Each structure stands twice: as C-alpha cells, then as structure tokens.
Amino acid sequence: MSVQSAAADVDVDLRQLFASLARNWLRIFVVVLLVTGLAFAFASLATRHYKAETQVEIAPRESVYTRPASNNNDTDKPILDEQGVATQVQIISSNEILKQVAQKLGLEKLPEFNEVLDMSALSRALVLVGLKSDPMEIPTEERVLKKMHEKLNVYGVEKTRIIAIEFSSEDPQLAAKIPDDIAAAYIAGQGAAKLESNNAAADFLAPEIADLSKQVKDAEAKVAAYRAQSDLLMGGNNSVLATQQLSELSSELSKVRANRAAAEATADGVRRALQNGGSLDAVPEVLSSDLIQRLRERQVELRSTIADLSTTLLGNHPRIRALKSQLSDLDAQIRSEAQKIMKGLLMQAETAKARENQLVADVNTLKAASAQAGEQQVDLDALQRDATAKRQQLELYLTNYREAASRQDRNYLPVDARIASKASVPSEAYFPKVGPIVGAAFAASLLIMAIVTLLRELFSGRAMRPATGSRFERIDEVAMPDTAHVAGMVAMPPVRREPIRQEPIVRQEMGDRPAEAEAEPYTAAMPYGAEAPDTAAMPDAAVAEQTAVTPEPVRSTLGEIDIEKAAEKLIASGAARAIFVSPEGDEAAASAILVAREVADAGLRVLLLDLTASGAASRPMLDSGLFPGITNLLASEAQFSDVIHADLYSDCHVIPVGTADPVRAMRAADRLPIIMQSLTTAYDLVVVECGPADAQGIGRLAGDATEVFLSMLEPDDEVTQAAVKLIENGYPDLTLVTPLGHEPPGNPVPGRRSAA
C-alpha cells in the first residue's frame, strides 16, 4: 500500500494558533516595551549629526566675445553627457581635492576626523587585546581621508547637469563649510588644469610654427622650380598651354571637316543636276550667283516678248526665231555658269581637305605634347597639394597660437562649472530621529514577537488538529437477502473455480479483523459462503420451517475478496490488464484505485485508465477533473505524454476521463484496442475502471492476460445480475472484489465507506 505523509492527517487550527497571542500578551508586551525603551535611550543619547549640501552646475562659462573662432559652431552642443557628469563626480570626490580641503581646514586636529586624539578607554582596551586595529599604525592623512569619504556623498542630480556635494558632521558649521570648500577646490583645480593645458599648447605651437614656415617655403619653391623646368605654361581656365591649344585646334578641325563635307555635297548636287538635265533652281549656290540671276531675268523677258509676238506672228517668223535663238543661248550660259560654280565648290572642298590634313597633323603633335604635359602636371599637382596643406596647417597653428598666447598673457581661462547653490548651516540634526527610530523599534519588536509566538505554538503541536476526512466514516451493517432470495440465486453458475470455504466470514468492525480470516474466493451460487440447501426441491413447509429457524439474516461477504488479495492475484498471475466493472456506481470505483495503488506500491509500473462518465476513478487521484485524458486522446487533441499524470498519493500513473467532447471521442472508440496495446507495452499492469459497463462494453478492452473484476459494496440484486450477465457473456473467471474494510495509511479516496 502507498505510504502517505503524516502531515496529511492533520490540519492547522488557526483559532488555536492565533489565540496563543492573547495567552502570551504579557511576555510580548514586556519585550516590546523593553526594546522600545532601549531604542528611545539610544536615540536620545546618540551624537547629533548635521548634513549640508552644495550644488555645482556643469555649464559652459565662455563668453561669445572670447570664445575661440573654431568653436563658434559648437555653441548648441551639450558640454557633457551622462558619462561626463559621472566623471566629474569622481573627480570631486577624489583624494587630491579632499587633501586640499583637509589641509586648509586642519581636519587632522579634530577628534571627529582623527580618532587618535580622543580614544575611549574601551577602544584602547580592544586595541590592547587585539580585537581592534591600532589607528596609530595608519598615517594621519589616510585616517582623515577615510573619515571624509565616510561622511561625503557626491552624486549627479538625475536629468540635470547639477552635481550635489553632501557632507555630514557633528559640527553644523563644519558640515556647511566643507562642501563649499570642496566645490571651490574643484573649480580651482579645473581652472589650473585648463591653464596648464593652454600653456602646454602655446609651448608646443611656437616651435611647430617655425618649422612649418620653413617647410611651406621649401614646398612652394619646389613647385616653382618644377614648373619652370617642365615648361608647363599655364593658359586660360588654369590649364596647361599645350592642352588649351589642343582644344582650340580640335574645334577648328571640326569646323573644317564640316565645311569640306558641305562643299562636296553641294558640288555633287550641281553635277547630278547638269548630268540629268534637271533644274538648277533647286541648288542654293546656283541661285545665289548674281550672273545666273541676271540671265534668268533675261530669259523671263525673252519668253514674255515671244509670248506677245506669238499673238500676231507665226512661229517661223524671223523675229520669233531670233528671240528663241537668244533664249537658247541664255540656257547655255546658265549651264556654263553652273559648271563654273560646281568647279568652284570642288576646289573649295579640296582646299578644306588640305586644311583638314594639316590640322590633323597639328593635333597629333599637340596630343603628344599634352600627354607629356599631363604627366608633368600630376607631379606638379602633388607638389602644390603638399605646399597647400602645409600652408593651411601653418595658418591654423598661427591662429591657435595667437589665441593661446593672448589667454596666457591675460590669464583668462573660464571653467565650465560654477557653484549653483552654496551650503547653508543646518539647524536640525538629520540623525538620530527619535520618532522614527522608536516607532520602527516598536513595530519590529511587536512583529518579531508575534512571529516567534506563532512558530512556537505551531512547532509545539498544540495548534494541530486531525484533518477532516482522514478516516473512513462508519456505516451501518447491511441486512442480507432473505432465504427465498437466496434460493433464487442457487442456479447461478460458479463465479470462481477455486474450492468453496465452508465457514462463512462475518464482517467485523474495522481494525478488529484477524489476519487469518482472509476471505477465499467464493462462487456466486453460494452467496453466503456455505453450502445452500436445495430449496427448489423442498416443500413450502420446509422452507417456512427453515425460515423460522433463522429469524435474523446472516451477514456474509458473498465470496468476495479484499484489496490485498486482488493485488496479490494480479501480481502472481502476471496479468497485463485488469478490468473493473462497478454496477453500483461511483462509490464502487474505489476498488480499482486501491488495487492500482497496492500493485504500484509492490514495485510494478501501473497505470489506471478511467472510463467512467463522471471521472470517479481519476478525480480522487488528481484532486481535479480538469486534466486532459482519454477523451482528448481519442479526439486527437492530445498525445500520450499529455494525458498521463502521476497519482498524488502513490507511484501509480493515471489517464483521467479528459475534457474533450465525449460524443466526438466515442466516434474514435475503435482506437481503444490500439491504445490498450500501447499502454500494456509501456506498463506492467493497466487497470481499467469501466463503471457500470456490460460484457459488450468491455469486449474491446480485453486481451491476453486479462483479469475481470466486479467491484461490490453491498450484495444486492444489482450486483448479482451484473455478475450473471458477465458470466453468461464469456467471462466465467469473474472475480468479486470489495474495498470495504481496507484502510490506506494516507489520504482516503473520496466516496469510499469503511466497513462497520
């Protein structure tokens, strides 16, 4: 059986627990009063400490009139970011500044900062016995700095460029003086650092300027010498003369080529007109000739005269013939003049071609000269860039040196910080605060004493009480059926094939049952555990006589076995499946739970599959019915790893009913044999609680090495009829098992009842 924690049988009695506070009120009051009094005495006698604060603003202090020219464009940039302010915080709290303040105020002469000056007798005794380090072994300056660090708090105010300097002291005047002096020392140190940086810059720039002046002079001399040596004469647009000439000749060459092409095209047009007898009026060069224009005018006049005379004279008239002869001569003169124009155009084209050839030769010559000049120009440009860079650097150095020298002479170096708020002398001590200290001591002592009292009451066991439901409730004995009913059950076939034990086993009070009175298997034909007379063959008088002899009903177990025997049977037979049928409902499902736990406690791997409609078998093992289970697996909403859960009170595993739709799950009921086969492969025993199922319902669950059990609470007709139906439908080896009389050592199963 599963072993349960003893804590599961008891509960905490909160009323008894908190009543202990009232019973021990005097002790709590005395302790709280004592602690509060000690706190009040400490707060009244403690040394008063005062605190003051100085604020330093980190902001640019340079005037727009004195700001260096190189920084005129940086006026809108922040002077310091968050990391920069944090850096200034560390500088303010550095030992260097604290040393200056300590020397200025002579803090080594004050006992507050130098404990050697006023050591108490107790401190000297502790030093002598070695329980405290000797302050004399530490240098005075280090002791003072250590005390100052303990009393100093420097921090940056959030989302600002304000640095707060807090200092606490027993002297209010000193508490206000020290942070002011620290801020002044910080600003003075920043000014000295700027002055040192400015002097270093001036000392650096002076020799650099002299060296750069010489370098600039040498670089410019090299540029002039190289230009004269390479004959790189500069033309317009700051280009080399050869390159400029090449550009001009290229332009002229393009024009000459265009003119030549135009002359050749015009001459070709005139030639085609003369050869084909076409009109010469379409050629612009012919029309532009003055002679041809006059000849054309004469032709027009002659044609007009011929036309006038043709009205009165015939075509063979001598005058008309003379006029026509003149007209023919004019045409011949026009064609002759056109030929002259064509020849002139051809001559012009030849002249242009000759000019073109000359220009091409000149361009080629200039190309070579320009290429050589380009190579030389590269070297010259390099020398010029070097000279220009050195000159620019020289000018920058000269500007910076003049600014640094002017600041050095005038001693004007503004620091990017100022004291925004000086410390005021505090009039009220910040420590100790009598009210808060006494109140905190009272509340803390009261809370601690209450907790101690409650824990003491809890650990003593006085606040514990037995847990509700830790034992099975007793029920009344159940009256057995009468003789007539017994006679009706004689004809039932045997439930188990083991021999029948003659002595009836009477149910006794729980806990009084002897170990040797364990029930043996019985048959359903002998429900009372002894041989029943053949009442079917008896006359009615004999039956009545027998009834009269036994006026009280005999109490028996109907041949059922208990939880331990059922577990032993499963272990001994090596069964892989155990199917439980509970015709009496959810209460009888306790048999499957107890048998599964019993076998699991024996060391076997056991899984309980709950196929009841209400989840009566899995809910007591999981304390809830909301876990995914067999319906989720059948509905393909979960996997095996999602539906297998651990029993809260044993090593058994459980597959509950689940949360899926039962109608949808039952559509896949054909998958149950496959699921059972998979489970029997993974576990030594699979216990299936089927509820009030019939033989057909458990048919798909049975397999090799299967044991069928009928869970029984009371030997009534319902149980008998269920047993008969199972035996008649192919389960003759049915075994009756009852949870009555079985008491597990741990948490009970809800719904079970103890045997009375």
Summary of the structure (lengths in Angstrom):
residues: 756
radius of gyration: 62.6
end to end distance: 21.4
largest distance: 191.0
contacts: 2232
relative contact order: 0.10
helix: 56%
strand: 9%
